[in-house]
Amino acid sequence: MRCVTEQQISIGRKLFTLAGFAGLRRDFRHYHGSLPSAFLIVSNHQSLADITALPQIFPMHHTRFVAKRELKYGVPYVSLALRLGRHAVISRTSDYRAGRRTMVKFADLAADGICPMVFPEGRRSRTGDVQRFQSGAFRIILERAPIPVLSVAVDGGYRISNLTRLMTSLRGTSYKALPLTLYPPPHGKKEILELLERIEREIAGQVRKWRTAGT
């Protein structure tokens, strides 16, 4: 498990270092405070760069994420990470029961000190604006394994979300990742859904704050 985590972080750092030579600026912040051994990471989602960036801000923790099955092959770093680690690979065409079984197994990783990571928007935001959060994976994980929840905001990835944007916008783009708030484990459907709404507002507010500041 440690080997997989170290490889994720190492490959991610190398990719961002190469992008830095091409002009990408990065601002990765660590959480100011103590973190438990396992917690649920909840972030907005703008590009595949999010998957390479987020493990870097938790170097002392083992992180795994939810991804669509199509990413298992053909995507540098991301596909390798999916095959090496115990990530939750979901087929968008599978039935609800199959998806739920996968998410239950994913939640059980917390007992082994692994931090599950979810992007509740369900798909990447092409404009960077935070889209409506979906409760599915978030709720299943917390009902199965009531663990603390850490909100994380990212911004800048939408500007390099495909090959065309990568070639034209890499120089001068600033990619930011910031842990926000560590919440205690919610209990019951009502608390879980209320927490998700609160995190959505919090992350959207941080993205707006970055853009208002022009940084």
Secondary structure, 3 states (H helix, E strand, C coil): CHHHHHHHHHHHHHHHHHHHHCCCEEEECCCCCCCCCCCEEEECCCCCHHHHHHHHHCCCCEEEEEEEHHHHCCCCCHHHHHHHCCCEEECCCCCHHHHHHHHHHHHHHHHHCEEEEECCCCCCCCCCCCCCCCCHHHHHHHHHCCCCEEEEEEECHHHHCCHHHHHHHCCCCEEEEEEEEEECCCCHHHHHHHHHHHHHHHHHHHHHHHHHHCC
